[in-house]
Amino acid sequence: MIAYLVLVIAGFAAGYIDTIAGGSGMITLPAYLMFGLPPHLALGTNKLSSTLCVANAARIFIRKKIFRPEYWLSSIFATFAGGMIGALMVHWISSDFLRKLLPAVILCLGVYVAIPKKYTDTSHSHYKPRPLSSSILGSLLGFYDGFIGPGSGSFWVVSIMAIYKINLVEATAVAKLMNFTSNLAALIVFIIFGTVHYKLALLVGAAMMSGAYLGAHSALRWGAGFIRPLFLVVVFAIGILLAWQVWF
């Protein structure tokens, strides 16, 4: 019972923090692993809970017309294909290797998030990217999201802003749609392979959506400056604990 409570708290915290700082998978995936799920099952279960959470965020951004989804169709198709291929690749890798790999990925992503980044705030209304470049970007990041996943949202935001020079809000909106696309593609593969724990995924997914709702209001009140340090403490704490359990 306590383990389930810890998972719900982790899901709530992940949804809360993800709204402001991104990186929910860096909390929920280690939580599933610490719960005792095998790596493949943890990845599949995390895909379902993450899909539920990011779907709502993508829907809100589309409804508010922050960007034009039809301008990103080639990237959407490439991201979907990349997500499926990445998820298929996961099932060709041994559980023991994945168990040892994931703590390293979590800690490296924590370092990446900790490094300060300067964002421009150039104004482009409904930017339309070139199909080739957006397809290449979508296939690469879609593959990563399907293969491992944590931090893919941050990679999307940074990549979009660096390549297309659009503002943070529009880049975040596009990133949420792409995250949903690759999550959905990978989830289909994990379902086919039977590597999804539906009960845990729905439980954590509901907690994440609740946390995201509260996080949106906190973002308006306190901003990312308050949440980012908390996010880094949580990520490094669970990353180190997971590494200790797996490596030592």
C-alpha positions, 0 to 999 in steps of 0.5 A: 500500500505504501509503495502505491502511495509513493507512486501516486506522490511521484506521479503528482510531483512529476505532473506538477513539475513538468508543467513548468520545467519539463522532464516528468519521465525523469521522475516517473520512470525511476519510480516505476523501476524502484517499485519493482517493475522490470525495465521493459514493463516500466518503460511501457507503463510510463508511456501510458501514464505520460501519454495521458498527461501530455495529451491534455497539455497538447489539446490545450495548446491546440485549442488556444491556437498557439501554433498551427499543427497543419504546418508540422504534419511532416514532423508529426509523421516522422515523429510517429515513425521514429517513436515506433522504431525506438520502442521496437528497438527497446524490445531487442535489448536485454533487461539487464542492460536496460536496468544498468543503462537507465540510471546513467541516462537519468543522471546525464539528463539531470546534468543537462537540465541543470546547465543554464540556457539562454532562450531568445524571445523572437516573435514568429506567429505560427511558424511554418518549418521546412518539411525536410528539416522538421522530418529529420528532427522528428525522426531523431527525437521520436526515436529517442522518445520511443527508445528511452523517453525522459527529457525528450520534451526539453530536447524538443523545446531547445531544438525547435528554438535553436533551429527555427528561432521561434519563441518559448511558448510556441516551441513548448506547444509544438513540443507537447504535440510531438511528445504526444505523437511519439508517446502514442506510437511507442505505446502501441508497440508496448501494448502489442508486446504486452509490456504495460501495467495498466492499473499502475499507469492509470493510477499514476496518469491520474495523479500526473494530470492532477499535478499538472493542473496545480502546476499550471496555476503555480507557474503563473504565481511563482514561475519556473525559478521556484520549481526548477531547483526542486525538480533537480533535487528530486531527479538527482536524488532518485537517480543516485538511489537507483544507480546505487541499487543497480550498479552497487 
